[in-house]
Amino acid sequence: MLIPTVSFIPPASVTDDAKCSQLRRLSTLGLVYTSLPHQMLLELAPPVRDDHKTLQSNALKATVLDTRTLLGPFSVDMMEEIALWLDQGLNQVLVNAVSSQDAELERVAVAVSELPLARVVLCIPVLSLDVAEFGAKLERLAPIASGVVLTIDSDTDALDALLAGLQTVRKSMEDTFFFVVEFSTGLPAGYTSEKVLAMIRDLHHCKIHVIAPGYCHGEGEKTGDFVTSDGEAMVDAALAFVQCLRTDRPDGLFTTVVADEAGVALGLVYSSAESIVAAVSSGRGVYYSRSRGGLWKKGESSGNTQELIRIDMDCDSDALRFTVSQTGTGFCHLNTRTCWGHDGGLRALESMLFSRHEDAPPGSYTKRLFDDTELLRSKLVEEAQELAEAESVSDVAGEAADVMYFAMVRCVAAGCKLSDVEKMLDQRALKVKRRPGNSKAYRIAAANRILNGKGLLNSHSSAASASTESNQQS
């Protein structure tokens, strides 16, 4: 696949807003290499303050942390800054080696040894390629990095032989090892757009990715070839993505699973090259309608539109998954959220709570909780205490269900969705430095004051209320 590059050059300017938008659009297709100057990598590493002076930088940093980003280039003397970036949820870092000499690679290996392997990619310059020798080098690097970016000279007369050698090296590595090629002097001279896309496709099927400047058209933007500020041709990332797909269908379509933010399948559809490009440019769920013989922009007639979050191809590159934020009654034409019927569990609870928040029936306990913040706070503390004391599986499940119900009421009251909670969990799982997680005496004391306060509903009535409300979800 193409790993498109987006480069930011200080000072921050209006053009950086456009680049942030471009970064988000490119990220819907996969990993993006975001290149920042050394000083910006240093300055943006600490957790940001919420003040007006850092607003522009905050916007850039928020975009980097909120997208599928490989950030760099970092040097081996920036381990503290790398840890800060990773601790805030950055996807992956690119760490530079000065050369491919054994001593330099050993120096880099020692420097990154304390970092999580899955989030470290090494960048190694390759001037010439002894296949057997270089394969052995990469095998030694595999335990300390999840992948490598090999920087090669695209002007060499032996480029084809060099690429062939890299394919041989790739076969010696595990399939999960992230193997990337970058051309140090830009894309090969004389390569047309078609030839570049074909090269990206062929390397992809050998499990080799290509880093190069990339772009994605926005909806309504003028199409055409783009160049960087240095005059280097940019690759259309959406077309490169399509080139890497395979299909054995006579109509050339790609089977596409549509899923929500939690990975729950909403339906099964089909995509064409045109519909994929349209989806990325518009940021919406756009598919191919076999019955109409053309583009199907989901929600255009029903109003049940979809915000496109990301597109992923499967391990064989012959099927797609569109992750979307579904609006309205749902995905299915039968007005259910999924084509397999209604949701259950937490998603169904969330849907019911948002509905109650907008228009609750008379006597709704949920409505009462929305209107009485003191009651809701008391119930959250009470149910958490009951969960802490529950012992049997059924009691723990019941008390946990009560806690989740009241917690979701609190979330919906604040406009917070389950996907926001899940995103926060995912981000915290990426922390490098862990806090001890000891209990907080002042919080326990505050909870005890609530539990001992007057007017607290007894646990039996609260469980009954929660159960009654739960039965009203459908």
N, C-alpha and C positions, 0 to 999 in steps of 0.2 A: 504494500500500500504506500501511498504518498503520506509522508509526515510533513505537512506544510509548515514553513517557517514564517513567523511574524516577528519583525524586529522593531524595537522601540529605541529611539535615539533622543537623548535629552537636548534641550529642556522640554518638559511636557507641554504639549500644544493642543490646539483644536483637532489636529490630525490624529492625535492619540485616541480621541473619542471614536473616530472612525475605525481605528485599528482595534480598539476594544470590541466594537461591534463585529468586526471581521473575525476576531479571535473566537468570539462566541459562536458565530455561524460555522466557522471551520471545525469547532469542537463538536458539533453535532455529528460529524462524520468520523471522529476518532481523535487520536492523540495529535497535539499541535506542539511544535517546538517554538517556545517563546524565548527570543534572544534579547537579553538586557545587557547594557554596558556594565562593567565591573562596579562602578560607583553606585549605580541604581540597585544592583543586587545587594550591596552592602546597606544602603540607606533604607530600602524597603523591607529588609529582613526582620527587624523588631516588630512586635505587635503594634498596630497602628493606633494612634489617638484619634478620637472623633472630634476634630476641630477643623475650622475652615482652611487653615494654612496647608493642611495635608489632603484636602478634598480631592484634588486631581490625582495625587499619588494613591490615595485610598481607592479611587475608582479603578485604577490600573491594577492594584494589588488584589482587590476584590474579584476582578475579572480573572486574573491568573489563578486564584485559589478556587474559583467557582467553575473552572473549565478543565477539560482533560488536557493538562499541560505538562510538557517536559521542559523544565526551566533551566537556563544556563546562559553562557558557559561559566561554570565554577572552576576555580583553581584549587589545588590541594591545600592551600593555606587558608581556605574559607570554610573549614569544617564547622565552626561555631555558627556561622550564618546559614549554612546548609541545614543544620539541626533546627534552627529557628524557623526556617521556611517549612521544613517537613512537619514540625510540631504544630503548625497552623493549618495543616491539611493539604499541602501541596502534593500533587500526584507523584511526580518523579523529578530527579535532578540529573543534569548532565555535567559530569566532572571531566575536565580536560587532562590528558596526558601530553607532555611536551613532545614525546617521541614514542616509538614502539620498541625502544631498547629495553632489555630485561631489567636493568637497574631502575629506569624510570617507571616501568610498570609495577615493580616491587614497591617503589616509593608511593605510588598512587594506591596500591592495594592496602598498604599499611594505614594510609590516611583515612580510607573509607571503611575500614574493617569494623568500626563501631556503629555504622549506619545500617538500617534495614536493607538487606540485599535486594528485595523486590522493588525498591524505590530508587535504586542507583543504576545509572547507565554511564558507561565510560566512553569518552571520545578519544580515538587513537588515530594519529596521522599515519598513512601507509604510503610510502614512496615507491616501494617495489614489493612484490609479493612472492615469497617462497612459500608455496602452499603448505608443505609439510611442516615447516618451521612455524608459520603463523597459526596453523591449526593447533599446535601444541601450546602456543602462548594463550590462545583463547580458552583452552581447556583449563589452564591454571587460573584464569580470571573468573570462570563460571561460579566458583564458591563465594565470590565477594561482590558480584554485580549481576543484575538481571539481564543485562544486554550490553552491546557495544555499538557505537557509531564509528565506522571506519571512514576517515576522510581521505579520498583519493584524488589524484590529478586527472581532470577530464580532458586535458590537452595532450596527454601522452598518446603516442602512436599505437601503444599496446593496450588501449582501453578495453577492447573486446576480450583480449587474452586475460586482462586483469579481472574483468567481470566474471569470466569463466572460472578463473581461479577462486574467486570469492564464493561462487556457487559450490565448488568442491569443498571449500572450508566449511560452508554452511551445512553440508550434509553430515559432517563429522560432529555437529553439535546437537544437543537436545532440541526438539521441535519448539519447546516453550522458551528457548533462549531468544531474546530480542536482538535481531541482527539487522543493522541499518547501514546504508551507504550514503555518504555525502560527498559531493563534488567540490573540491576546494576552490576551483576557479569557475564555478557556476556550471550550469547544465552544458553537456557536450556541444561544442560549436558545430553548426550545420545540422543539428537535430531539429526537425520540424515538430510542431505540437503533436502531430500524429505519431511520430517516431518516439518522442518522449513518453507519451501515454502507453505506447506498445512496450517500451522498455520497462516502465513501472509495472505493467501487467505481467510481463514475463518474469521479472524478478520476484514479484509477489507470489507467483505460483511456485517459486523456489524458496519461499519463506524468507525473502529479503525485502526490506522496506527501503524507501528512498526519501531522504530529507532534501527539500528544495523549496524555494519561495512559492507560496500558493495563495490562491484567492477563491472566493465564492461570490458570485453575483447576488446582490440583494434584489428583492422583488421590485420590478419596474426600472431597475438600473440598466443602463446600456451595456449590451454584451460586446465582447471583443477581447483581443489579447491584451494583457497587461504586462508592464515591465517594472522592475524595482527602480529605486533612485539611482542605482549604479548601472541601469540599462540592461539588467539581466531579465530574461523572459520568465514570467511566472506561470505556474501550472494551474489549470482549472481543477480544483480539488474534487468537485462533484463529478466531473467527467473521469478523473483518475480513479475515483471510488468505483464508478460503474464499470470501468475497464477491468477491474480486478474481480468482478463477479463472474460466476459461471451459471449456466442453466442448461438443462437437457430438454426443456419444454419446446415443442415446435413453434410456439408463438413468441419465444424469446423472453417471456415474462419471468419475474422472480417471486417465488413464494414469500409472503411477508406476514409475520405475526405482529399484531398490534397489541402493545402492553401498556399498563399504566406505570406510574412511578415506582410501585412496589413490585413490578414484574408480573402482575396478574394479567393473563391474556384477555383482551377485550374482543378480539375477533381475528379471522384469517382473511387476508386480502392478497392482491397481486400488485407488483410494482413494475414499471418499465423504466428505461433509462431516462425518458422525458419526465416521468412523474417523480423520480428521485431528485433530479435537478430542481424541479418546481418546488418540492417539499423543502429542500435546503434553502432555496432563495427566499421563500415566503415564510419559513419558520412554522409551517402548519402541516397537518396530516394531509398529504396529497397522494393518491394512489391511482392505479389504472383500472377503469371499469370495463370488464369484458363485455358486458351487455350493451354499454353505450359506445364502446370502441374508442374511448378517449380518457382524458384526465378526469378523476373524481376528487374534487376538493371537499373533504369531509365537512359536513355542516353547512355547506353553501345554501342548501334548501331547508334543512331541518333546524339550523341554528346550533346544532350540537358540534361545535367546532373543536379542533384539537390544537394545542400548542405543541410543536415538535421539540422534544428535549434532546434526543439522540437517536442515531441509527447505528446498528451493529450488524455486521455480517457474521455468519456462523463459522465454525472451524473449517468447513469445506468450501466456504465462499459461494454457496449455492442457495442460501436462504437469508432473509433479513428479519430483523426485529426493530420495529419503530417503537420507541418509548415516548409516550405522549401524556399531556395533561388534558384529560377529557372534560368537556363542559356539557351543560344541559342534562337531559335525562339519561344519556349514556351513548354507547357506540351502536347498539343494535337498532335496526329499523323497527323492531317490535317495542321500542322504548324501554328496554332493559339496559343495564349498564354494560353487560357483556352479551355476546351471542350465545352464551351457555346459560343464560338466565340471570337472576339477581345475585348481587354480592352477598356474602355472609361475613361473620366475624367483625373485626375492627373497621373494615371499609364500610360495611352496612351500618354500623353504629355511627361512624362519622357522617355518612349521608343523612341519617335520621336526625342527628344533632344539628347539622346545618339547616335542615328543613324546619326543625323546631325553632331555631334562632330567627328564621325569617317569618314563620307563620305557625305559631303553636296553637293546638286545640285548647278549648277551655279546660281548666283544671290540670294542665300539664305540669308535672313535677319538674321536668327539665326547664320549662319556662320560668318556674319559680327560682331555680338555681341561677339562671341567667340574670334574673332581676335582683337577687339577694347575694351579694358577694360575700358577706359574712357567713351566711349559711353554707355556701359552697366551700369556703376556706375551712370551716369546721368539719364538714363532711370529708374533705380530703385528708385531714389529719386523723380523724376518727377511723376511717377505713384503712389507712396505712398502718395504724396501730393494731387493728384487728388482723390484718395480713401478717404482721410481724409475730403474732401469737398463734396463728393457725398452725395445725400440725398434720392432719390427714390430707391426702391428695385432694379429696373433694372439697375440704374446707379451704385449703390454699387456693384451689381453682376458683371457688366462689368468692373469696375475699379479694383475690387478684382481679376478678371480673368487676367487682364493685369499684376498686381503685381505678381501673382503666376507664370505667364509665365516668366517674367524677373527674378524672384527669382530662378526658376528652371534652367534657363540658367546659373545663377551664381553657383548653386549647381553642375550641370553637369560639368561645366568648372573646378571645383575643385575636381571632382571625388566623389562627395557626392550624395548618393541616397536618395530617399524619405524615405526608411526604416531607414536611419541614422537620418533623421530629426524627424521621429516618435519616434525613440528610445530616442532621446534627450528630446522630449516632455514628454514621459512617465517618464523619470528619473527626470525631473524637477517637475513633479506632485507629486513626492515622498518627496519633501523637507519638512522638519519640521519647519525650521525657514524661514520666508518670508521677502523679502526685501520690502521697502515701494513702490517701483515702480514709483517714481516721474520722471518727464521729466528731460532730461539732456540738459541744456542750450547750452553747447559747441557743442553738436550734432545737435541741431536745427540751430545754427549759421553756422555750416559746410554745412548743407543741403541748407540753404538759399544762401550761396555762389555758390553752384552748380546750383541752380535754376536761379540765376541771371547772371550766366556766359554766355559767348558768344558761339554761335554755337549750342545751345540747340534746339532740334527738338520740334516743337509745338505739343501740346497734340493731335490735330486732326490727324496729320500724324502718331504719335506713336500708337494711337489706331488702325488706319487703318493697320499699319505694323503688329501689334500683331494679328489682326483679320485675315490678309492675311496668316501669318505663321500658325495660328491655323487651317485654312482651309486646310493646306498642311499636317496635321498630319497623315492622312491615307495613 
